[in-house]
Amino acid sequence: MSREKDENGIPLRTRTPEPHTETMPKNAFTAAGKTYGALRQLVCKWEDMRSSWARDIYGRSVLMAAERFPCFDSSDYLYEERYFRWFLLCEDGKFTCVYHTDGTDIVTVTEDMRDLEEPCRKAIDGEKCFEENTDA
């Protein structure tokens, strides 16, 4: 739904996402209409070292979320360095998610996402992506 509303408070535009998911090699994938040769091309430049926002090789904003692999004992905490990683792009009013698990050679790309994973929702909430601007 659009943020813009009519005089009755009804959103001016609504659209139901139609997700499409595809698994591709992490060194040759397409997301939101652009081709990438590596995951690092999604995070070429960090906006701020304390932020989850980066710019990709095309200058588009990318929100990254990461979650550490489960750790069950002190040895896991010492040696486990793998993460689950989500890279979110918003292009033409549609979310695209590139998902990668460290240690694998593939990514899963979902175009026009409908449902966000919990780490993605937390990153969006933490960055206050959809809060109304109350500074007037």
C-alpha positions in Angstrom: 0.0 0.0 0.0 1.2 3.5 -0.7 1.8 6.0 2.1 -0.2 8.6 0.2 -3.9 8.5 1.1 -7.0 10.1 -0.1 -9.3 12.3 1.9 -10.9 9.3 3.5 -7.5 7.8 4.6 -7.5 5.1 2.0 -4.2 4.3 0.3 -4.0 5.7 -3.2 -2.3 2.6 -4.6 -2.2 -1.0 -3.5 -0.4 -3.9 -5.0 -0.1 -7.6 -4.1 3.5 -8.9 -4.4 4.0 -11.9 -6.7 7.3 -13.5 -5.5 9.6 -15.5 -7.7 12.5 -17.3 -6.2 15.6 -18.7 -8.0 18.8 -20.3 -6.9 22.0 -19.1 -8.7 25.8 -19.3 -8.3 27.1 -16.6 -5.9 29.5 -15.5 -8.6 26.9 -14.9 -11.3 23.5 -13.8 -10.2 20.8 -11.3 -11.1 18.9 -9.2 -8.6 16.4 -6.4 -9.2 17.3 -6.3 -12.9 21.1 -6.1 -12.4 23.8 -8.7 -12.8 26.4 -9.3 -10.1 29.7 -11.2 -10.3 30.2 -11.6 -6.5 28.4 -10.9 -3.2 30.8 -8.2 -2.4 29.4 -6.2 -5.3 26.2 -5.8 -3.2 28.2 -3.9 -0.5 30.7 -1.9 -2.3 30.5 1.1 0.0 29.0 1.3 3.5 26.9 4.3 4.2 28.0 4.5 7.8 30.0 1.9 9.7 27.3 1.8 12.4 24.5 1.3 9.9 23.3 -1.7 7.9 23.0 0.3 4.7 25.5 0.0 1.8 25.7 0.9 -1.9 26.0 -1.7 -4.6 28.2 -1.4 -7.7 25.3 0.4 -9.4 24.9 2.9 -6.6 21.7 1.5 -5.3 20.9 1.3 -1.6 21.1 -2.2 0.0 20.0 -3.1 3.5 22.0 -6.0 4.9 20.8 -8.3 7.7 22.9 -11.1 9.2 22.4 -13.8 11.7 25.2 -16.0 13.2 25.0 -19.7 12.8 23.5 -21.3 16.0 26.1 -22.0 18.7 25.4 -24.6 21.3 28.6 -24.7 23.4 31.7 -22.7 24.2 33.6 -24.4 21.3 31.0 -23.2 18.9 31.2 -19.7 20.2 35.0 -19.8 19.8 35.2 -21.3 16.3 31.9 -20.7 14.5 32.3 -17.8 12.1 29.5 -18.5 9.5 26.5 -16.3 9.1 23.2 -16.3 7.2 23.0 -13.1 5.2 20.2 -11.2 3.6 20.7 -8.3 1.2 17.5 -6.2 0.5 17.0 -3.9 -2.5 13.9 -1.9 -3.2 13.5 -1.0 -6.9 10.3 0.2 -8.5 8.3 -0.4 -5.3 9.3 -4.0 -5.1 11.6 -5.8 -2.6 14.3 -8.1 -3.9 16.2 -10.3 -1.4 19.5 -12.0 -2.0 20.0 -14.7 0.6 23.4 -16.4 1.2 24.7 -18.9 3.7 28.4 -18.6 4.4 30.3 -21.6 3.2 28.0 -22.2 0.2 28.5 -21.3 -3.5 24.9 -20.3 -4.2 22.5 -17.5 -3.5 18.7 -17.5 -3.4 17.2 -14.5 -5.0 13.5 -13.7 -4.4 12.1 -10.9 -6.6 9.0 -9.1 -5.5 9.2 -10.5 -1.9 5.9 -10.8 0.0 7.2 -12.2 3.4 10.3 -11.0 5.1 12.4 -13.2 7.3 12.7 -12.1 11.0 16.3 -10.8 10.7 15.2 -8.6 7.7 12.2 -7.2 9.7 14.6 -6.4 12.6 17.0 -4.6 10.3 14.2 -2.6 8.7 12.8 -1.7 12.2 16.3 -0.9 13.5 17.0 1.4 10.6 13.5 3.0 11.0 12.9 2.5 7.2 9.2 3.1 7.2 8.6 5.5 10.1 6.6 8.6 9.2 8.7 11.8 9.3 7.3 13.8 12.1 9.8 16.7 11.7 7.7 19.5 10.4 
